[in-house]
Amino acid sequence: LASAALAGYWGAEELAVTLNSVGTGIWALDLEGRCAFINQAACQTLSYAREECLGEKIQCRIHAGRRDGWVCPKETCRVHSALESGSAAQVDDDVFRRHDGTSIAVKYSVQPVVVEGRLRGSVISMADITARKRAEEALRKSDEWFTFAQNAAGVGIFDRDLRTGKTRVSEGQFRI
């Protein structure tokens, strides 16, 4: 009863405004894979105007499927596979291409849109994880330099976590 009352009050315009105000990039695809809706956050993240996306297969423009180019091979595109099978997909680490050709690290989910028992398309929500990927790379490089310096100095490290009781010992400690 409450959802029926809300549905009468909350129309397509209110839903579009609501989804447009969300900070997460969201877009919806019809059964042919064409963009039926895209919110402002997705447009900003991907550097596309809404008009450039609507009616288009934007996943083919933005999805980096192979190292030799920005392609959308049907058999390896997770968005297309989820759309075709009507299943959900969660991708924690992928690369999309912005309108200007620069790449962006993303995580995204694909959820089927089912209305009255019939698959109508999919909705994709995406988050930019570029900053996280940069931080991970910086940490990896820092760890490499630390290990290099430790080995060059001929020292070892012994570390005990008092909360967990776990102990870490470096290779240099064993050599000593």
Backbone bond lengths (Angstrom), bond angles and torsions (degrees), N, CA, C in turn:
res aa  C-N    CA-C-N  psi(-1)  N-CA   C-N-CA  omega(-1)  CA-C   N-CA-C  phi
1 L - - - 1.445 - - 1.526 111.09 -
2 A 1.323 116.13 -47.39 1.467 119.53 -179.51 1.521 111.02 -64.59
3 S 1.333 117.35 -40.71 1.466 119.20 -179.60 1.528 110.95 -68.66
4 A 1.334 118.19 -33.52 1.464 120.66 177.32 1.526 110.39 -65.98
5 A 1.338 116.57 -40.73 1.467 120.22 177.92 1.518 110.63 -65.79
6 L 1.324 117.30 -41.19 1.457 121.84 179.41 1.529 110.17 -65.69
7 A 1.324 116.94 -40.44 1.465 120.50 -178.99 1.524 110.91 -61.71
8 G 1.333 116.98 -37.10 1.451 119.78 178.04 1.513 112.32 -68.67
9 Y 1.310 117.12 -33.28 1.456 122.69 -178.41 1.527 111.91 -85.62
10 W 1.288 116.50 -38.58 1.463 122.91 -173.22 1.522 108.37 -97.50
11 G 1.313 116.77 94.33 1.453 121.63 -176.13 1.517 112.98 -91.99
12 A 1.309 115.79 -170.54 1.457 122.70 -177.38 1.528 111.74 -61.52
13 E 1.324 117.02 -37.76 1.460 119.88 -178.88 1.532 111.22 -65.73
14 E 1.335 116.17 -44.03 1.469 120.02 178.44 1.527 111.38 -64.25
15 L 1.318 115.91 -39.77 1.464 119.78 178.47 1.527 111.09 -64.19
16 A 1.330 117.33 -43.77 1.467 121.22 179.42 1.522 111.03 -62.45
17 V 1.346 117.12 -42.95 1.460 120.83 178.75 1.522 110.48 -64.16
18 T 1.324 116.66 -41.08 1.466 121.07 178.58 1.526 110.81 -61.42
19 L 1.323 116.96 -50.53 1.467 120.52 -178.98 1.525 111.50 -65.72
20 N 1.311 117.06 -30.03 1.458 120.80 178.63 1.523 111.66 -70.71
21 S 1.323 117.70 -26.08 1.465 121.11 -178.54 1.524 113.06 -86.00
22 V 1.310 117.97 -7.30 1.457 122.40 179.39 1.529 109.33 -76.00
23 G 1.327 117.41 139.76 1.463 121.52 -179.46 1.510 114.49 -76.35
24 T 1.310 118.23 -13.24 1.463 123.13 179.11 1.523 109.07 -86.83
25 G 1.326 116.52 138.96 1.461 120.59 176.76 1.518 110.21 -70.09
26 I 1.327 116.28 127.05 1.465 121.69 -178.82 1.524 108.54 -135.07
27 W 1.327 115.69 136.54 1.459 119.55 169.62 1.512 108.92 -147.26
28 A 1.326 115.04 156.47 1.461 121.61 -178.36 1.516 109.13 -120.55
29 L 1.334 114.45 143.28 1.463 121.45 179.27 1.519 109.55 -117.09
30 D 1.329 116.47 143.59 1.459 119.48 172.45 1.531 108.31 -80.98
31 L 1.318 117.44 -177.62 1.468 120.89 -176.59 1.525 113.40 -64.90
32 E 1.318 117.49 -20.42 1.465 121.68 177.66 1.524 111.95 -87.26
33 G 1.337 116.50 -3.99 1.460 120.50 179.99 1.518 113.71 88.61
34 R 1.335 117.48 10.03 1.458 121.53 179.09 1.524 110.08 -86.61
35 C 1.304 116.22 142.88 1.460 122.36 -179.85 1.529 109.96 -68.45
36 A 1.329 115.55 119.58 1.463 121.32 178.73 1.524 111.20 -100.93
37 F 1.322 116.77 -21.55 1.464 122.65 179.25 1.519 108.02 -156.87
38 I 1.322 116.62 144.65 1.457 121.48 172.37 1.524 107.19 -148.08
39 N 1.324 116.78 134.77 1.467 118.20 -178.63 1.525 110.96 -90.42
40 Q 1.323 114.52 171.22 1.465 121.48 -175.64 1.526 111.83 -62.33
41 A 1.332 117.74 -38.52 1.470 120.53 -179.15 1.525 111.01 -62.12
42 A 1.327 118.00 -40.98 1.469 120.92 177.64 1.519 110.21 -66.36
43 C 1.316 117.29 -41.91 1.472 120.67 178.72 1.528 110.33 -60.72
44 Q 1.332 117.27 -45.76 1.462 120.56 -179.90 1.521 111.74 -64.55
45 T 1.328 117.23 -44.97 1.463 120.82 -178.93 1.520 111.77 -62.82
46 L 1.320 116.20 -40.48 1.465 121.14 -177.10 1.521 113.42 -91.24
47 S 1.333 117.34 -5.95 1.472 123.66 -179.93 1.525 112.85 61.08
48 Y 1.315 116.57 38.59 1.458 122.18 175.74 1.516 109.15 -116.69
49 A 1.317 116.94 146.88 1.456 121.20 169.49 1.528 107.48 -79.17
50 R 1.313 116.30 148.48 1.465 120.94 -179.57 1.531 110.94 -53.23
51 E 1.318 117.35 -40.99 1.461 121.82 -177.91 1.528 112.25 -62.99
52 E 1.335 116.98 -27.60 1.466 120.87 179.12 1.525 112.24 -76.38
53 C 1.326 116.66 -14.71 1.462 121.51 -175.93 1.522 113.37 -102.47
54 L 1.329 116.43 -41.86 1.459 120.36 -174.87 1.525 111.25 -58.81
55 G 1.336 115.01 129.24 1.461 121.58 -179.16 1.518 114.14 82.96
56 E 1.326 117.16 -4.11 1.470 121.62 -177.26 1.527 111.20 -106.36
57 K 1.304 116.21 157.94 1.468 121.88 174.40 1.531 107.34 -88.48
58 I 1.326 115.57 76.90 1.465 119.61 -172.47 1.519 113.00 -65.77
59 Q 1.340 117.64 -25.95 1.463 118.57 178.56 1.523 110.99 -61.46
60 C 1.331 117.35 -26.82 1.464 120.17 177.90 1.527 111.53 -75.51
61 R 1.315 117.15 -25.61 1.462 120.87 176.89 1.522 111.60 -79.49
62 I 1.316 116.78 -36.59 1.460 120.28 -169.33 1.512 114.62 -101.28
63 H 1.329 117.85 -15.45 1.457 119.25 -172.46 1.516 112.44 -89.76
64 A 1.318 115.66 125.68 1.463 121.19 177.99 1.517 107.78 -89.76
65 G 1.296 117.02 98.17 1.460 120.06 -175.72 1.510 114.51 -87.90
66 R 1.330 117.02 -28.63 1.468 119.69 -176.69 1.515 109.47 -143.61
67 R 1.339 115.55 160.70 1.462 120.89 -179.73 1.524 113.00 -67.16
68 D 1.330 117.50 -27.79 1.459 119.83 -175.45 1.524 113.57 -84.82
69 G 1.306 117.60 8.46 1.451 118.50 176.01 1.503 112.86 161.00
70 W 1.314 115.66 170.96 1.453 122.92 179.11 1.516 107.57 -89.90
71 V 1.299 115.47 93.83 1.452 120.45 -175.87 1.521 109.53 -128.60
72 C 1.294 115.15 168.25 1.458 120.72 178.61 1.525 108.20 -130.81
73 P 1.331 117.34 70.67 1.463 117.71 178.46 1.520 109.60 -66.09
74 K 1.310 115.70 128.88 1.459 122.12 -175.03 1.527 112.22 -52.58
75 E 1.311 117.55 -42.22 1.463 121.08 -174.09 1.533 113.81 -73.99
76 T 1.328 118.55 -17.72 1.463 119.57 -179.84 1.521 113.97 -114.28
77 C 1.322 117.99 -2.53 1.461 121.65 -179.65 1.524 109.18 -80.70
78 R 1.337 116.18 114.87 1.472 120.24 -178.28 1.517 111.91 -67.52
79 V 1.305 117.26 -31.81 1.463 120.44 177.56 1.523 109.12 -64.73
80 H 1.324 116.50 -48.38 1.466 120.62 -179.28 1.533 110.92 -64.69
81 S 1.324 116.90 -42.53 1.468 120.43 179.85 1.515 111.36 -60.28
82 A 1.342 116.59 -44.37 1.467 120.26 179.46 1.527 110.29 -65.54
83 L 1.323 117.09 -39.73 1.460 121.16 179.32 1.523 110.81 -64.11
84 E 1.331 116.03 -45.67 1.456 120.65 -177.90 1.525 112.46 -65.87
85 S 1.331 116.77 -38.85 1.462 120.35 -176.80 1.529 113.13 -89.76
86 G 1.330 116.80 -13.13 1.457 119.73 -176.97 1.510 112.72 73.03
87 S 1.316 116.41 22.19 1.464 120.70 -178.35 1.523 110.36 -107.27
88 A 1.312 115.00 168.81 1.459 121.63 177.52 1.526 109.10 -91.72
89 A 1.317 115.54 156.77 1.464 121.10 175.94 1.522 108.22 -144.24
90 Q 1.320 115.66 143.12 1.462 122.50 175.75 1.520 106.94 -124.75
91 V 1.337 116.68 122.89 1.459 121.47 -179.21 1.524 106.91 -122.10
92 D 1.331 116.33 115.73 1.462 120.82 -173.44 1.519 114.85 -89.79
93 D 1.322 117.63 -13.95 1.461 119.71 -177.07 1.524 108.96 -155.77
94 D 1.314 116.23 106.44 1.458 120.94 -179.68 1.522 108.06 -146.38
95 V 1.317 116.79 179.45 1.456 121.88 179.79 1.520 108.46 -130.33
96 F 1.342 116.06 131.15 1.456 122.29 172.81 1.520 107.48 -115.17
97 R 1.326 116.12 160.43 1.459 121.73 178.33 1.525 108.82 -111.40
98 R 1.315 115.04 129.87 1.466 120.93 176.23 1.526 109.71 -75.43
99 H 1.301 115.44 171.00 1.464 122.23 179.65 1.523 111.85 -57.29
100 D 1.356 117.00 -36.57 1.465 120.66 -178.18 1.527 113.26 -82.67
101 G 1.328 117.50 3.00 1.458 121.49 177.05 1.519 114.61 94.09
102 T 1.324 118.38 -10.57 1.465 120.01 178.26 1.519 109.24 -74.31
103 S 1.315 115.08 152.59 1.459 118.90 -178.63 1.523 110.84 -96.91
104 I 1.317 114.45 157.19 1.450 122.54 -179.06 1.525 108.37 -139.66
105 A 1.324 116.26 130.44 1.464 120.92 176.46 1.526 107.94 -78.67
106 V 1.331 116.57 132.50 1.458 120.82 -176.62 1.522 111.67 -138.33
107 K 1.320 113.81 157.78 1.459 120.44 162.57 1.520 104.61 -123.26
108 Y 1.337 116.30 146.22 1.452 118.98 -177.47 1.520 110.95 -153.10
109 S 1.324 113.63 161.45 1.458 119.72 173.91 1.518 108.57 -128.52
110 V 1.308 114.98 149.35 1.454 122.60 176.88 1.526 106.21 -119.99
111 Q 1.314 115.93 125.04 1.464 121.25 179.55 1.520 109.24 -122.95
112 P 1.337 117.40 137.17 1.468 118.85 177.35 1.522 111.05 -69.56
113 V 1.321 115.70 147.68 1.460 121.95 173.46 1.525 106.12 -107.08
114 V 1.324 115.76 112.35 1.459 121.93 -178.05 1.528 107.95 -116.58
115 V 1.324 116.51 124.61 1.461 122.30 179.21 1.527 107.74 -121.90
116 E 1.329 115.62 122.59 1.463 122.39 -179.72 1.528 111.40 50.27
117 G 1.326 115.40 43.87 1.455 121.15 176.04 1.515 115.73 80.00
118 R 1.326 117.19 1.11 1.466 120.22 -179.08 1.521 110.19 -114.30
119 L 1.331 115.53 134.70 1.461 121.08 175.68 1.521 108.20 -68.28
120 R 1.336 116.05 126.13 1.464 120.65 -179.01 1.519 112.33 -112.00
121 G 1.343 117.10 -14.58 1.451 121.03 -178.27 1.508 110.31 157.87
122 S 1.325 115.95 -152.77 1.462 122.16 179.76 1.511 109.79 -142.89
123 V 1.311 115.15 155.24 1.455 120.91 172.98 1.522 107.77 -120.23
124 I 1.317 115.45 135.51 1.463 121.67 -178.24 1.520 107.92 -115.31
125 S 1.330 116.22 131.96 1.465 120.37 171.99 1.517 106.88 -118.92
126 M 1.326 115.75 137.78 1.456 120.61 -171.40 1.521 110.32 -134.29
127 A 1.334 115.90 146.78 1.463 121.57 174.80 1.529 108.55 -129.20
128 D 1.307 116.16 137.33 1.461 123.26 176.37 1.529 108.19 -76.71
129 I 1.318 117.29 118.53 1.471 121.47 179.40 1.524 111.57 -112.52
130 T 1.326 116.48 21.40 1.463 121.43 -178.60 1.524 111.13 -58.29
131 A 1.335 117.95 -45.25 1.468 120.76 -179.32 1.520 110.62 -62.87
132 R 1.320 117.34 -40.44 1.469 120.75 177.97 1.523 110.94 -63.19
133 K 1.340 116.33 -42.72 1.469 120.02 -179.87 1.530 110.84 -64.66
134 R 1.333 117.35 -38.66 1.465 120.61 176.97 1.524 111.01 -63.82
135 A 1.326 116.32 -42.85 1.470 120.75 179.16 1.530 110.55 -63.72
136 E 1.317 117.47 -40.91 1.465 121.14 177.70 1.523 111.08 -62.47
137 E 1.330 116.74 -42.21 1.467 120.96 179.11 1.521 111.06 -66.23
138 A 1.336 117.15 -40.86 1.470 121.07 178.17 1.520 110.18 -63.60
139 L 1.312 117.62 -41.06 1.465 121.46 178.21 1.527 110.41 -64.92
140 R 1.333 116.72 -42.35 1.469 120.10 178.44 1.529 110.79 -60.28
141 K 1.346 117.16 -44.34 1.466 120.81 179.38 1.525 110.99 -66.14
142 S 1.318 116.53 -39.30 1.462 120.73 178.16 1.525 110.71 -62.43
143 D 1.325 116.07 -42.89 1.472 120.52 177.60 1.531 111.34 -62.66
144 E 1.341 115.85 -40.33 1.467 119.36 177.78 1.530 110.81 -60.82
145 W 1.347 117.18 -47.04 1.459 121.14 -179.51 1.529 111.23 -65.34
146 F 1.306 117.43 -38.62 1.461 120.90 178.39 1.522 110.49 -62.26
147 T 1.331 116.44 -45.77 1.469 120.87 178.99 1.523 110.45 -63.12
148 F 1.340 116.97 -42.22 1.460 121.47 178.46 1.530 110.46 -60.56
149 A 1.335 116.96 -47.58 1.466 121.69 -179.14 1.523 111.02 -64.21
150 Q 1.298 116.76 -41.20 1.462 121.58 179.73 1.529 110.44 -62.79
151 N 1.324 116.76 -44.65 1.463 120.65 179.25 1.527 110.94 -66.33
152 A 1.350 117.51 -41.21 1.463 121.43 -179.90 1.530 111.01 -64.42
153 A 1.315 116.47 -35.27 1.471 120.50 -178.78 1.522 112.24 -80.67
154 G 1.316 117.44 -14.76 1.453 120.60 179.53 1.527 112.97 70.67
155 V 1.315 116.65 33.55 1.469 120.21 179.80 1.519 109.83 -113.97
156 G 1.309 114.35 164.16 1.447 120.52 177.05 1.518 109.64 -125.66
157 I 1.296 115.52 161.17 1.466 120.54 -179.10 1.511 109.15 -129.20
158 F 1.326 113.83 137.14 1.449 122.77 177.40 1.525 105.70 -124.33
159 D 1.335 117.93 123.82 1.460 121.66 -175.71 1.518 109.21 -132.77
160 R 1.334 116.03 128.25 1.471 120.80 177.34 1.525 108.82 -121.92
161 D 1.331 115.46 125.47 1.464 121.92 176.70 1.520 107.31 -85.37
162 L 1.333 116.91 113.84 1.460 121.00 -175.69 1.528 112.23 -69.73
163 R 1.312 118.08 -26.64 1.470 120.32 178.96 1.517 111.65 -72.99
164 T 1.315 117.14 -44.87 1.468 120.51 -175.01 1.519 113.39 -98.02
165 G 1.329 116.66 -18.92 1.457 120.16 -177.53 1.518 113.61 80.63
166 K 1.324 117.47 2.67 1.467 121.04 -179.94 1.520 110.09 -79.32
167 T 1.333 114.29 145.21 1.457 121.22 -179.82 1.524 108.80 -121.40
168 R 1.344 114.89 137.58 1.466 120.83 174.20 1.517 107.52 -118.98
169 V 1.308 115.48 137.76 1.462 121.76 178.96 1.508 108.07 -131.48
170 S 1.345 116.54 132.29 1.456 120.07 -179.83 1.529 110.38 -80.07
171 E 1.333 115.23 163.41 1.467 120.14 177.20 1.503 111.11 -61.40
172 G 1.370 116.43 -36.05 1.455 120.94 178.95 1.525 111.93 -60.12
173 Q 1.306 117.65 -34.96 1.477 121.61 178.52 1.524 110.01 -62.65
174 F 1.334 117.31 -40.35 1.462 121.31 179.37 1.540 110.67 -68.30
175 R 1.330 116.87 -38.42 1.468 119.56 179.19 1.523 111.17 -64.31
176 I 1.304 116.96 -36.73 1.472 121.17 -179.24 1.509 109.02 -68.41
